[in-house]
Amino acid sequence: MSRYRPPRRPGTALITAAGAARLQAELHELWHVRRPQVTQAVSEAAAQGDRSENAEYTYGKKMLREIDSRVRFLRKRLEALEVVDQPPSDTGRVFFAAWVTLEDENGNESRYRIVGPDEFDLKAGLISIDSPLARGLLGKPLDAEVRIHTPTGERLYYITAIDYET
């Protein structure tokens, strides 16, 4: 059995201003707060002597590797992302960063914001632009009927509101 994994397709390189600020804050927290704390803890553990049986030293080194890995990822990703902070010229259609209110066939309403793949959070109503629902909504006008193919079958939604508030 091979260990080869095909490269993952990168997500869309768009992010809202709020999402970029969250990633910047995480990077700052990791690099300027957490990493110095863990580095201090590792140096204190190393000063205790034998490192081969020192769990605090081993755990601290592991934490440093994880922090450094996340910092590298965030720096590369933030360089590649394009921050979208202006609404589109046609605010009557669904585009990136839109808050969309949908009504299903049963009259149940749900509200979603289309965001980049780095900031989606279903509990907060943030869906990725790469998701099937968002792809089905993109470019649609107000009061449009949208059919979305889901694993449980086709679902029908009506767009009842489109907002571009932050």
Beta strands, then each sheet from edge to edge (+ up, - down):
strand 1: 14-16
strand 2: 82-84
strand 3: 99-104
strand 4: 109-115
strand 5: 126-128
strand 6: 145-150
strand 7: 153-163
sheet 1: 1+ 2+
sheet 2: 5+ 4+ 3- 7+ 6-
end
